[in-house]
Structures are given as C-alpha cells and as structure tokens.
Amino acid sequence: MDERSATSGASVTDVGICRFPVAYDAAAAAFWVCGHLLPDLTRTASNFCGEVCLDPDGRLRRHDGAAALLREYELRTPAET
C-alpha cells in the first residue's frame, strides 16, 4: 500500500501550500490537505502555516507539525475500523 502522509515530503507541485491534513480518503490512502498559500517567510522553513485555522469539522486548530501528526492519527483511526 502506498500510503501518503500530509506530514511527509511535499511534491514539487505542492510547494508553498499548507499541508495540514483536514480529511482522509481511505480508498486512496491519502490525506486531503488545507491547501491555502503559505506566507513567503515560512515557505522554505515548514510545510505548515502555523496559523490557527477553522477546519472543516468546525474546530480551531494551529496548523503546525505536531498538530498535523495528531490530526493524521485522528482522521486515520475511524477510517480503518
């Protein structure tokens, strides 16, 4: 299975967008990511914007690496059961 993670390396076409996972597609084994443009200062330093954003589930989350790992786990767990 070729499972892709939002916290793994971004492809060339995804450079400059926030990679915070917002949904999981179990059939494709891939995460949907936030996708908004990163500020110029953080584009080379991180795959995440670091801002507090309203996610599709209605919760505010800080889009950073630690929160992304937790969110991947939260999204993947119900899809696997």
C-alpha positions in Angstrom: 0.0 0.0 0.0 1.3 3.4 -1.0 0.0 5.4 1.9 0.8 9.1 1.6 1.0 11.4 4.6 0.4 15.1 4.8 3.5 15.4 7.1 5.8 13.6 4.7 7.7 15.5 2.0 5.6 17.6 -0.4 5.7 17.1 -4.1 7.0 19.8 -6.4 3.5 20.9 -7.2 2.6 21.3 -3.5 5.4 23.6 -2.5 4.1 26.8 -0.9 0.8 25.4 0.4 -0.2 24.4 3.9 0.0 20.6 4.2 -2.2 20.3 7.3 -4.5 17.3 7.0 -8.2 18.1 7.0 -9.7 14.8 5.7 -8.6 11.2 4.9 -9.6 9.3 1.8 -9.4 5.6 2.9 -9.9 4.3 -0.6 -6.9 6.3 -2.0 -5.0 6.0 1.3 -4.3 9.8 1.1 -5.0 12.9 3.1 -6.7 16.0 1.9 -4.7 19.0 3.0 -5.6 22.5 3.9 -4.1 23.9 0.7 -4.0 27.6 1.4 -0.9 29.5 0.4 1.9 29.8 2.9 3.3 33.2 3.8 6.6 33.9 1.9 8.6 33.7 5.2 7.6 30.2 6.0 7.6 28.6 2.5 11.1 27.2 2.8 11.0 26.6 6.6 7.9 24.5 7.0 5.1 22.7 5.2 2.6 24.3 7.6 1.4 27.9 8.0 1.5 27.9 11.8 -1.8 29.9 11.9 -4.9 29.0 13.9 -7.5 28.0 11.3 -11.1 26.8 11.3 -11.0 23.2 9.9 -14.0 21.6 8.0 -15.1 19.8 11.2 -15.7 23.2 12.9 -12.7 23.1 15.3 -10.0 25.7 15.5 -6.5 24.1 15.2 -3.0 25.5 14.9 -1.5 24.3 11.6 1.9 23.1 12.7 3.8 19.8 12.5 2.9 18.5 16.0 -0.8 19.1 15.5 -0.6 17.6 12.0 0.7 14.3 13.3 -2.1 14.2 15.9 -4.7 15.1 13.3 -3.5 12.4 10.9 -4.0 9.8 13.7 -7.5 11.2 14.5 -8.5 11.1 10.8 -7.0 7.7 10.0 -8.3 5.8 13.1 -12.0 5.9 12.3 -11.4 5.1 8.6 -9.5 1.9 9.5 -12.3 0.5 11.7 
